[in-house]
């Protein structure tokens, strides 16, 4: 069974790198580049995990998570973000995130965390 992953980041090079790495690992990857698109895709599709940047141009990742949780979506959320303050990490986990990786990160670490969550 192939794991379905939604990768959300406004930096297209980051999305491209993550997408390539996850596809090489046998996962099916959908990309989104803003919070609105991420929310809509999460509402319309069943993903096994969502990789979500916090700082998005329209709706931030915390609000996306809060909104999908309010809709009853329990898909695990792994934040990928440059925001590394403890307060941000606590906020992300409090609104329903499952893990938090700060940029810069290694793709190997991201894949390992995805496997651990799944």
N, C-alpha and C positions, 0 to 999 in steps of 0.2 A: 504494500500500500504506500502510495506517494504522499508525503506530507505537503500540505498546501500552506504557503507562507505569504503574508501581505507585508511588503517592505515599504515604509513611508518615510521619505526624507526629501527636502527641497533641494538638496545637493545631488544633482544627477550622476556625478562621478561616483559618489558613495553608493547610490542605489545600483549603479551598473556593476561595481565591484562585488557588492553583497549578492546581487542576483546571480552573477556568474559563479561565485563560490558555492552558493546553495544549490544551484542547478547541477554543478559538478558533483555535489553530494547526493544527487537524486531527488531533490525537492522541486516542487512546482511553485514558481514565484510570480506574484502579481506585484506591480509597482504602482505607487501613488506618490504625488509630489506636494500635496497640501492636505490640511486637516479635513476639509469638506469632502474631498475625493476619498480620503481614508474612511471617513464615517459612512459614506454612501456604499463603498465596497464592502465594508464590514457588515452593513445591514443587508446586503443583497447576496452575500456569499458565505459559505462555511469555510473558515480557515482553521488550521491547527494551531497557528501562532501568528501574532502581529508584531513586527519590529517597527517601532514608532519613535521618530524624532520628537523632541519636546518643542523646540523652537521652529514652528512652521509659520508661513506667511499669513495665514488667515485664522485658523482655529488651532491653538496650541495642543500638543499631544496630551497634556493632562485633561483638557476639556474634552478631547475626542474620547479618551478612556472613560471619563465620567459619563458621557452621553451614551456610549455603547453599553456600559454597565447598567444604566438606568433602563435600557431597552431589553435587558435580560441576557445580553451576550456575555458569555463567560470565557471566551477565547483568551488564552494566556497572552499577555502583553509584555514584551521586552523593550524597554526604552533604550535608545541609542542616542546619546546627547552630549554636547559640550558642557552642559550645566552640571558641575560636579560638587556643588555645595551640599552638605548633609541635609539642609532644609529641603532642597529640591528632591533629593532621593527619598526622603520621608514623605513628601507630598506625592510623588509618583506612586509609591507603594500604597499610600493611604487612599488614593482615588481608584485603586484597583489594578495597578501594575503588578507584575510578578517578578521582575528583575530589572536591573538598571546597569547599563554599561556606558562608561564615559569615553568620549572621543579625545584623542585618537585611540583606536582599539585595533586588535589584531583580528583578522577574519577567523582564525583558528579558535580564538576565545569565543567569538559570537556563535560559531557552529557548535562548540562544546556546550555553551549555555542553552542553546536551542534544544540540543539532544537531552540535556538534563531536565529541561522543563517538559519536553514531550515524553 
